[in-house]
């Protein structure tokens, strides 16, 4: 019981640290005037913001607490893995659909990435120092990775992600009239196959782009594959928790999306990334062997 209470307090403390560092970083970054004006006019929901920070902090805590290692591998997982999947992969999507966000430029996106990197690096480093301060390196184990099998599953998982992306994108997100109007200017829905055709007609590159994104998500799991975990399902939980970081940010109101569109994307991401996380962890788990 004492350990549980200590863990909860650590997660709460680190969530507050993340919120403070993130707030300071974003207040001093040289964003464009458009970004500053719109972000200043956006109402803030502190409860939802704290819940988002708690998810990130809780994810970092779970990795640090259940990884049977310390040092470089752990920092790579807690900071590198979380940043790559939560921030880098999310902002790639922002750049791809940048035309839907009138006024948002590459400079603002890159500054958001830098702000998140600072927040994750500071919070993650403190988390590791707190959780692992009494850890004995003699507890570490070894993990071997079958890289030939990894690259085979990498190609397969890219395809799986692409299918999940378009299936959930249509049957969960595109079924919202508000979302259709936001992206296309029309509330008309002519069906799944028509949507696939329109995507191909307007921007055929979206298909290979999402295939590559699926492979990049898989590459982002490598830091977690290199770790020996204490329990049977730790690897799966860690992968799913990090993948869901990409969805949790959509809980918070922002000036880029109307609330109806944001919440529909939240449901889409929550469901699709949970499924993709389970599939990714299952496939990548076959490529690793720990003693």
C-alpha positions as CSV (number, residue, x, y, z in Angstrom):
1,X,0.0,0.0,0.0
2,X,2.8,2.4,0.9
3,X,4.4,1.8,-2.6
4,X,1.1,2.5,-4.3
5,X,0.6,5.8,-2.5
6,X,4.2,6.8,-3.2
7,X,3.7,6.0,-6.9
8,X,0.5,8.1,-7.1
9,X,2.2,11.0,-5.4
10,X,5.2,10.7,-7.7
11,X,2.9,10.7,-10.8
12,X,1.0,13.8,-9.4
13,X,4.2,15.6,-8.7
14,X,5.6,14.9,-12.1
15,X,2.4,15.9,-13.8
16,X,2.5,19.3,-12.1
17,X,6.2,19.6,-13.1
18,X,5.3,18.8,-16.7
19,X,2.5,21.4,-16.7
20,X,4.7,24.1,-15.3
21,X,7.7,23.4,-17.6
22,X,5.4,23.1,-20.6
23,X,3.6,26.4,-19.7
24,X,6.9,28.3,-19.3
25,X,8.4,26.8,-22.5
26,X,5.3,27.8,-24.6
27,X,5.2,31.2,-23.1
28,X,8.8,32.1,-24.0
29,X,8.9,30.5,-27.5
30,X,8.9,32.9,-30.4
31,X,5.6,31.8,-31.9
32,X,4.0,33.8,-34.8
33,X,1.6,36.5,-33.8
34,X,-1.2,34.4,-35.3
35,X,-0.4,31.6,-32.9
36,X,0.0,33.9,-29.9
37,X,-3.3,35.6,-30.5
38,X,-5.3,32.5,-31.0
39,X,-3.7,30.6,-28.1
40,X,-4.2,33.6,-25.8
41,X,-7.9,33.7,-26.8
42,X,-8.4,30.0,-26.1
43,X,-10.2,29.1,-22.9
44,X,-8.2,26.7,-20.6
45,X,-9.6,23.6,-19.0
46,X,-7.2,23.0,-16.1
47,X,-8.9,19.7,-15.1
48,X,-8.6,18.2,-18.6
49,X,-5.1,19.6,-19.0
50,X,-4.1,17.9,-15.7
51,X,-5.6,14.6,-16.8
52,X,-3.5,14.8,-20.0
53,X,-0.4,15.5,-18.0
54,X,-1.2,12.7,-15.6
55,X,-1.4,10.3,-18.5
56,X,2.0,11.3,-19.8
57,X,3.5,11.3,-16.2
58,X,1.8,7.9,-15.5
59,X,3.2,6.4,-18.7
60,X,6.7,7.6,-17.8
61,X,6.3,6.2,-14.3
62,X,5.1,2.8,-15.5
63,X,8.1,2.5,-17.8
64,X,10.6,3.6,-15.2
65,X,9.0,1.4,-12.5
66,X,8.7,-1.8,-14.5
67,X,11.9,-1.7,-16.6
68,X,14.6,-3.9,-15.2
69,X,17.4,-1.5,-16.2
70,X,18.7,2.0,-15.6
71,X,21.0,4.4,-17.5
72,X,21.0,5.0,-21.2
73,X,18.4,2.4,-22.1
74,X,15.9,3.7,-19.6
75,X,16.4,7.4,-20.6
76,X,16.0,6.4,-24.3
77,X,12.6,4.7,-23.5
78,X,11.2,7.2,-21.1
79,X,12.3,10.4,-22.9
80,X,13.1,9.2,-26.5
81,X,10.3,6.8,-26.9
82,X,7.6,9.0,-25.4
83,X,8.8,12.1,-27.3
84,X,9.1,10.3,-30.6
85,X,5.6,8.8,-30.5
86,X,3.7,11.4,-28.5
87,X,5.1,14.6,-30.1
88,X,7.1,13.8,-33.3
89,X,4.5,11.5,-34.8
90,X,1.6,13.8,-33.8
91,X,3.2,16.8,-35.4
92,X,3.9,15.0,-38.6
93,X,0.2,14.6,-38.9
94,X,-0.3,18.3,-38.2
95,X,2.1,19.1,-41.0
96,X,0.4,16.7,-43.4
97,X,-3.0,18.3,-42.8
98,X,-1.7,21.8,-42.3
99,X,-4.0,23.2,-45.0
100,X,-7.0,22.6,-42.6
101,X,-5.4,24.9,-40.0
102,X,-5.4,28.3,-41.6
103,X,-2.6,30.4,-40.3
104,X,-0.6,27.6,-38.7
105,X,2.9,27.5,-40.2
106,X,5.9,25.2,-40.0
107,X,7.6,27.5,-37.6
108,X,4.8,27.2,-35.0
109,X,4.8,23.4,-35.4
110,X,8.5,23.1,-34.9
111,X,8.4,25.4,-31.8
112,X,5.6,23.1,-30.4
113,X,8.0,20.2,-30.9
114,X,10.8,22.0,-29.1
115,X,8.5,22.9,-26.2
116,X,7.4,19.3,-25.8
117,X,10.9,18.0,-26.0
118,X,12.0,20.3,-23.1
119,X,9.0,19.3,-21.1
120,X,9.4,15.6,-21.6
121,X,13.2,15.7,-21.1
122,X,13.0,17.5,-17.8
123,X,10.0,15.5,-16.5
124,X,11.3,12.2,-17.7
125,X,14.8,12.8,-16.2
126,X,13.3,13.7,-12.8
127,X,11.0,10.7,-13.0
128,X,13.9,8.3,-13.5
129,X,16.0,9.9,-10.7
130,X,13.1,9.5,-8.3
131,X,12.0,5.9,-9.3
132,X,15.4,4.4,-9.8
133,X,17.5,6.0,-7.1
134,X,17.8,2.7,-5.1
135,X,17.9,0.4,-8.1
136,X,20.7,-2.1,-8.2
137,X,22.2,-2.8,-11.7
138,X,22.6,-6.4,-10.6
139,X,18.8,-6.7,-11.2
140,X,19.3,-6.1,-14.9
141,X,18.7,-8.8,-17.5
142,X,19.6,-9.2,-21.2
143,X,17.3,-8.9,-24.2
144,X,18.0,-10.2,-27.7
145,X,16.2,-8.9,-30.8
146,X,15.7,-10.9,-34.0
147,X,16.3,-8.0,-36.4
148,X,15.4,-10.0,-39.5
149,X,12.0,-10.8,-38.1
150,X,11.7,-7.2,-36.9
151,X,12.1,-5.8,-40.4
152,X,9.6,-8.3,-41.7
153,X,7.0,-7.3,-39.2
154,X,7.9,-3.6,-39.7
155,X,6.7,-3.9,-43.3
156,X,3.6,-5.7,-42.3
157,X,2.8,-3.3,-39.4
158,X,3.0,-0.3,-41.8
159,X,0.2,-1.9,-43.8
160,X,-1.8,-2.7,-40.7
161,X,-1.6,0.9,-39.5
162,X,-2.6,2.2,-42.9
163,X,-5.7,0.0,-42.9
164,X,-6.6,1.0,-39.3
165,X,-6.0,4.6,-40.1
166,X,-8.5,4.8,-43.0
167,X,-11.1,2.4,-41.5
168,X,-11.3,4.3,-38.2
169,X,-10.8,7.6,-40.0
170,X,-14.0,6.9,-41.9
171,X,-16.2,4.8,-39.7
172,X,-15.5,6.7,-36.5
173,X,-14.3,10.2,-37.5
174,X,-15.8,10.9,-41.0
175,X,-19.3,9.9,-39.8
176,X,-19.4,13.2,-38.0
177,X,-21.1,15.9,-40.2
178,X,-19.2,18.7,-38.3
179,X,-15.9,17.0,-39.1
180,X,-16.8,16.5,-42.8
181,X,-17.7,20.2,-43.1
182,X,-14.5,21.2,-41.2
183,X,-12.2,19.3,-43.6
184,X,-14.1,19.4,-46.9
185,X,-16.6,22.3,-46.6
186,X,-19.5,19.8,-47.3
187,X,-21.5,17.6,-45.0
188,X,-22.1,15.0,-47.8
189,X,-21.0,11.4,-47.1
190,X,-20.9,9.2,-50.2
191,X,-19.6,6.1,-48.5
192,X,-16.3,4.5,-47.6
193,X,-15.1,3.6,-51.1
194,X,-15.9,7.0,-52.4
195,X,-13.9,8.5,-49.5
196,X,-10.9,6.3,-50.4
197,X,-11.2,7.4,-54.1
198,X,-11.5,11.1,-53.1
199,X,-8.3,10.7,-51.0
200,X,-6.5,9.2,-53.9
201,X,-7.8,11.8,-56.4
202,X,-7.0,14.8,-54.2
203,X,-3.7,13.5,-52.6
204,X,-2.6,10.0,-53.6
205,X,0.5,10.5,-51.5
206,X,-1.6,10.1,-48.3
207,X,-1.5,6.3,-48.8
208,X,2.3,5.8,-48.8
209,X,2.6,8.6,-46.2
210,X,0.4,6.7,-43.7
211,X,2.2,3.4,-44.6
212,X,5.5,5.1,-43.6
213,X,3.9,6.5,-40.5
214,X,2.9,3.0,-39.5
215,X,6.5,1.9,-39.9
216,X,7.7,4.9,-37.9
217,X,5.4,4.1,-35.0
218,X,6.9,0.6,-35.1
219,X,10.4,2.0,-35.0
220,X,9.4,4.1,-32.0
221,X,8.8,0.9,-30.1
222,X,12.5,-0.2,-30.4
223,X,13.5,1.5,-27.1
224,X,10.9,-0.6,-25.3
225,X,12.0,-3.8,-27.1
226,X,15.5,-3.3,-25.8
227,X,14.4,-3.4,-22.1
228,X,13.9,-6.4,-19.9
229,X,10.5,-6.0,-18.2
230,X,9.6,-7.2,-14.8
231,X,6.3,-8.7,-15.7
232,X,4.7,-10.6,-18.6
233,X,2.5,-7.8,-19.9
234,X,4.6,-4.8,-19.1
235,X,5.9,-4.4,-22.7
236,X,2.3,-4.5,-24.1
237,X,1.0,-2.0,-21.5
238,X,4.0,0.3,-22.1
239,X,3.5,0.3,-25.9
240,X,-0.3,0.9,-25.6
241,X,0.2,3.7,-23.0
242,X,2.7,5.6,-25.2
243,X,0.6,5.2,-28.3
244,X,-2.4,6.6,-26.4
245,X,-0.5,9.7,-25.6
246,X,-1.2,10.7,-29.1
247,X,-4.9,10.6,-28.3
248,X,-5.0,12.1,-24.8
249,X,-4.0,15.6,-25.9
250,X,-7.3,15.8,-27.8
251,X,-9.2,15.9,-24.5
252,X,-8.1,19.5,-24.1
253,X,-9.9,22.3,-26.0
254,X,-7.7,24.0,-28.5
255,X,-8.1,26.7,-31.1
256,X,-7.1,24.4,-34.0
257,X,-10.3,22.3,-33.8
258,X,-13.9,23.0,-33.0
259,X,-15.0,21.0,-30.0
260,X,-17.2,18.6,-32.0
261,X,-14.3,17.8,-34.4
262,X,-11.8,17.5,-31.6
263,X,-13.9,15.1,-29.6
264,X,-14.6,12.9,-32.6
265,X,-10.9,12.7,-33.3
266,X,-10.4,11.9,-29.7
267,X,-12.7,8.9,-29.9
268,X,-11.1,7.9,-33.2
269,X,-7.6,8.0,-31.9
270,X,-8.5,6.4,-28.6
271,X,-10.0,3.3,-30.3
272,X,-7.6,3.0,-33.2
273,X,-4.4,3.5,-31.3
274,X,-5.4,1.0,-28.6
275,X,-6.0,-1.6,-31.3
276,X,-2.7,-0.7,-33.1
277,X,-0.8,-0.7,-29.8
278,X,-2.0,-4.2,-29.0
279,X,-1.1,-5.5,-32.5
280,X,2.3,-3.7,-32.5
281,X,3.2,-5.1,-29.1
282,X,2.1,-8.6,-30.1
283,X,4.2,-8.6,-33.3
284,X,7.2,-6.9,-31.9
285,X,7.0,-9.2,-28.8
286,X,7.8,-12.1,-31.2
287,X,11.0,-10.4,-32.2
288,X,12.4,-10.1,-28.7
289,X,13.6,-12.6,-26.1
290,X,14.6,-11.7,-22.5
291,X,16.3,-14.0,-20.0
